[in-house]
Amino acid sequence: MNQDISINPGKTKPELQVRAVKNGWMFDFDLPGYFYGINIYRKRPGAKEFSYLATDTSSPYIDTDPMRLGTTQYYAWFIRNGAEAKGATSLR
């Protein structure tokens, strides 16, 4: 059966569900068939800007870098054809 997928790349954004696991932070996300994966960015405590963390093409992704004291922030962009879909990020 062929299903039509209604995607607005300019407004669709990754929804990251984050939880602590034994070896780091786990990110669960849905990947609509239109997109190939997500790019994940992280801002460590005391950092002024976000930096690229990883590209993932299937959920979940686990950030296993040692955690630091304070709040670490994350956001993601969907990717398609090797480029970020610059419509909306998961950043709130």
C-alpha positions in Angstrom: 0.0 0.0 0.0 1.4 3.4 -1.0 0.9 6.1 1.7 1.3 9.8 1.1 3.4 11.6 3.7 2.5 15.2 4.3 5.7 17.0 5.3 6.4 20.7 5.5 10.3 20.9 5.6 10.1 24.5 6.7 8.1 23.8 9.8 8.8 20.1 10.7 11.3 19.8 13.5 12.8 16.9 15.4 11.2 16.1 18.7 13.9 14.8 21.0 13.0 12.6 24.0 16.0 12.7 26.3 16.6 10.4 29.3 19.6 9.4 31.4 20.9 5.9 30.8 23.8 4.0 32.5 26.4 5.3 30.0 25.2 8.8 29.1 22.1 10.5 27.7 19.8 8.7 25.3 17.9 10.6 22.6 14.8 9.0 21.1 13.4 10.6 18.0 11.0 9.9 15.1 12.3 10.1 11.6 9.7 10.9 9.0 10.4 9.0 5.8 11.1 12.3 4.0 14.3 12.9 6.0 17.5 10.8 6.2 18.6 11.5 9.7 19.3 14.3 12.2 22.3 16.4 13.2 22.6 16.9 16.9 24.3 19.9 18.6 25.3 20.3 22.2 26.1 23.3 24.5 28.1 22.3 27.5 27.9 24.2 30.8 29.9 27.4 30.5 30.1 27.3 26.7 28.9 30.3 24.7 27.7 28.5 21.6 26.4 25.1 20.5 28.8 22.7 18.8 28.2 19.8 16.4 27.9 16.5 18.3 26.8 13.8 15.8 24.7 12.8 12.8 22.4 9.8 13.4 20.1 8.0 10.9 18.2 5.8 13.4 16.9 6.3 16.9 18.1 6.2 19.6 21.4 8.1 19.8 23.4 7.9 23.0 25.8 10.7 24.0 28.5 8.8 26.0 30.8 11.7 26.6 31.4 12.3 30.3 28.8 14.7 31.7 29.9 17.9 33.4 28.4 19.7 36.4 25.6 22.0 35.2 22.9 21.9 32.5 23.9 20.6 29.0 21.6 21.8 26.2 20.9 19.9 22.9 19.1 20.6 19.7 18.7 18.9 16.3 18.0 19.6 12.7 16.6 17.0 10.2 18.9 16.2 7.3 18.0 15.4 3.7 20.3 15.0 0.7 23.3 15.7 2.8 22.1 19.1 4.1 20.2 20.3 7.1 16.6 21.1 6.6 16.8 24.7 7.9 13.2 25.2 8.7 12.8 24.5 12.4 15.1 23.1 15.1 14.2 21.0 18.1 15.4 23.9 20.2 12.6 25.4 22.4 
